[in-house]
């Protein structure tokens, strides 16, 4: 064969060997899918305990129900019942003692994340009541007219 074929082949082989050598020294031995299979993706067995010990910032609505059971029950029966409290109220893991309330995101952008009018016939997303944010009371926070804990009620 001519040298114009061999040279690129040797360059590619050298690059592959370099990548494998770097991987040999850089990737830890306990990295991979191990006996769990590829369903759970790649991870390091050596740092599982480290992740278990890592403090979680987000809790579940059960955590909120410890002190706010009446609100959690009321919201649970409303249209927003499937949405975790922290989607609007922020992470409860660092719930402040003073002031006793979490900062509530009452911005229009938060509501429009789910309620902007979209046309997606292939998903159930189009079943949510949607608005055109440019024409529907533009510049006014949604909570002025709508109760976020029971959105079917108008508060005007």
N, C-alpha and C positions, 0 to 999 in steps of 0.2 A: 504494500500500500504506500501511497504517497505520504510525505511528511505533513502535508496540510490536513490530513485526517488524524494522524497520530497525536500531533501536538494538542489540539483541542480536547481529544480524548484523555490525554494525560493531565491536562489542566482540570477537567471535570472530576477525574478520579482523585486528584490531589485535594480539591475542594471538599469532596465527600469524606475523605479520610480526615481532613482537618475538622470538619463538623462532628464526626464521630468521636474524635479525640477530645474536643472541647466538651461535648456532651458527657463523655466518660468522667471527666473531672468536675464538671459544673453541676450536673443533675444528681441529687442525692440518691442513694441506693434504695431508700424506702418510698421513692416516688413512683407512682403508677396506679394501675387499677387493682392490683393484687387479686385475691380470690373473689372479690365482689363482682368482677366483670366490668364491662364498659358502660353499663347502665348508669353507674354512679360517677363516671368520669374519673379523671386523674386527680390524685391528691397525695399528700405525704402522711403516712401512718405515724411518723414521729411527731407531728404537731397536732394530732387530734385532741389530746388533752389540753393543749394550749388554747384551741378554739372553744372547747367546752368551758374553760375557765374565763373566757373573755366575757365581760359584762354586756348583756343585751340591752340595747336602748329601747327597743320596741317590745311591748307587752301585748296582751290580747284584751278584748273587752271584758273578760272575766276579772282581770286586774282592776279595771275601772269600776266594775260592779261592787267591789269591796267597799267603796265609799259612796259611789254614785249609782246604787242599784236602781233607784227610781228612774233616773235618766236612761240608763242602759235598757231597762225594760220597756220604757216608752219608745225609745228609738228602735228597739228590736221589733216592734210591731209596725213601724212606719216603713215607707219606701226605702229609706236609707238603712234599714236594719241589717243588711248584709255587709255594710261598710264598717270597717274597724274604726273605733273612736279616734285613733291616732292619725288617721288620714286627714282629719281637719284640725285636731287639737295638738298634734305634734307627739313626739316620743314621750311615753309616760315613764320610761326607765329612770329618768332623772327628774321625776315629779318634784317641783319645788315645794318646800315647806312654807316659805315666806317669800312671795305672796302665795296663798293657797291654791291658786288657779294656774293652769297651763296657759300659755299664750295661744289664743284662738286665731287661726288664719281665716278671716272673714272676707278675704279678697275675692273679687269677681273671677279672677283667673283660676282660683281653686275650683269653683263651681263649673266654669266653662271647660275644664279638663274633661269632664264627663258629659256635660249638657250642651256643648256646641253641636249645632245641627250637622249631622254627618249622614252621608248616604253610603251605607255599606251593606248591600243586599246579602252578602255571603256570611255575615256575622249577626249575632244577637245585639250588637251595640246599637243598631238603628232602632231598637225597641225603647231605648231611654228617651224620655221627653227632651227634645232639643230646641235650642233657640239660636237665632242669628245674633251673636254678641254685638254686632255693629248697629243693629236696628232695635233690638229689644232693650229698652231702658239703658242705653249706653251711658257709661260714666257713673252709674248708681250700683252700689253693692247689692248683691242678690238678697242678703239677709234683711234689707230694708223692707222688702215686700213679702219674702218667703221665710218661713220658719225652717231652718236647716234640720231641726230634730223631727219635724213632721212637715215635709215639703208640700203635702197636698193642701195644707191650710194656707190661705192668703192672710197676710197681717196688715193690710192696708187699712 
